[in-house]
């Protein structure tokens, strides 16, 4: 996500793919999607800790 925010979308995709495929962070793509949504839409309304707790709760419910 940080690489993407710095404008290097290709590197961001490479890092995400490596972590999901080779390091078995199977929920990482969903987490990154939700954090990007938070950053772009909810940053002023929710803290990172609040959003992280929300994401964890949603993943546990699945």
Protein Blocks (a to p, Z undefined) as FASTA:
>chain_A
ZZmmnopamlmmmmmmmmmmmnopaklmmmmmmmmmmmmmmmmmpcfklmmmmmmmmmmm
ZZ
